[in-house]
């Protein structure tokens, strides 16, 4: 049984031709990524960094935070509605 073979010269031509096309595509392909960060995102990032730095420096009362965290977990934390409304109205 004989399988029709591709002549070596033809195989070499196809290989080189395909390889050249891939190289051309890579050379012609220009890709550039661009990232834009809004001013709001920059401000938020700075505020977050400042809060993190303050916490690491011990500027936040850790005992109070732990106490409030425990109250929230036990469903005993309560904030009067008047205080919430006042904060919402900017008072």
C-alpha positions as CSV (number, residue, x, y, z in Angstrom):
1,X,0.0,0.0,0.0
2,X,1.3,3.4,-0.9
3,X,0.3,6.6,0.6
4,X,0.6,9.6,-1.7
5,X,3.5,11.6,-0.3
6,X,4.0,15.3,-0.5
7,X,7.2,16.1,-2.3
8,X,9.8,17.4,0.2
9,X,10.3,20.5,-1.8
10,X,6.6,21.3,-1.6
11,X,6.6,20.6,2.1
12,X,9.5,23.0,2.7
13,X,7.8,25.7,0.6
14,X,4.6,25.4,2.6
15,X,6.5,25.5,5.9
16,X,8.5,28.6,5.0
17,X,5.5,30.3,3.5
18,X,3.4,29.8,6.7
19,X,6.2,30.8,8.9
20,X,6.7,34.0,7.0
21,X,3.0,34.9,7.3
22,X,3.1,34.4,11.0
23,X,6.2,36.6,11.3
24,X,4.6,39.3,9.2
25,X,1.5,39.3,11.4
26,X,3.6,39.6,14.5
27,X,5.5,42.5,13.1
28,X,2.4,44.3,11.8
29,X,0.5,43.7,15.0
30,X,0.7,46.8,17.1
31,X,-0.8,46.4,20.5
32,X,-1.0,49.0,23.1
33,X,-2.9,49.1,26.3
34,X,-4.0,52.3,28.0
35,X,-5.3,52.8,31.5
36,X,-7.1,55.9,32.6
37,X,-7.9,56.5,36.3
38,X,-10.5,59.1,37.1
39,X,-10.0,61.8,39.6
40,X,-12.6,60.3,41.9
41,X,-10.7,57.0,41.9
42,X,-7.4,58.8,42.7
43,X,-9.1,60.7,45.6
44,X,-10.7,57.4,46.9
45,X,-7.3,55.7,46.7
46,X,-5.6,58.5,48.7
47,X,-8.4,58.5,51.3
48,X,-8.2,54.7,51.7
49,X,-4.4,54.9,52.0
50,X,-4.7,57.6,54.7
51,X,-7.2,55.5,56.7
52,X,-5.0,52.5,56.4
53,X,-1.9,54.4,57.5
54,X,-3.9,55.9,60.5
55,X,-5.1,52.4,61.6
56,X,-1.6,51.0,61.3
57,X,-0.2,53.9,63.4
58,X,-2.7,53.2,66.2
59,X,-4.8,56.3,65.6
60,X,-8.0,54.3,65.7
61,X,-9.4,53.0,69.0
62,X,-9.0,49.2,68.5
63,X,-11.0,48.4,71.7
64,X,-14.0,50.4,70.4
65,X,-13.8,48.6,67.1
66,X,-13.7,45.2,68.7
67,X,-16.6,46.1,71.0
68,X,-18.7,47.3,68.1
69,X,-17.7,44.2,66.0
70,X,-18.8,41.9,68.9
71,X,-22.2,43.8,69.2
72,X,-22.8,43.5,65.5
73,X,-22.1,39.7,65.6
74,X,-24.5,39.3,68.5
75,X,-27.2,41.5,66.9
76,X,-27.1,43.9,69.9
77,X,-25.6,46.9,68.1
78,X,-28.1,49.7,67.9
79,X,-27.8,53.2,66.4
80,X,-30.7,55.6,67.1
81,X,-32.6,56.6,63.9
82,X,-32.2,60.3,64.8
83,X,-28.5,60.0,64.6
84,X,-28.7,58.2,61.2
85,X,-31.1,60.8,59.9
86,X,-28.8,63.6,61.1
87,X,-25.8,62.2,59.3
88,X,-27.8,61.7,56.1
89,X,-28.9,65.4,56.3
90,X,-25.4,66.5,57.0
91,X,-26.0,67.7,60.5
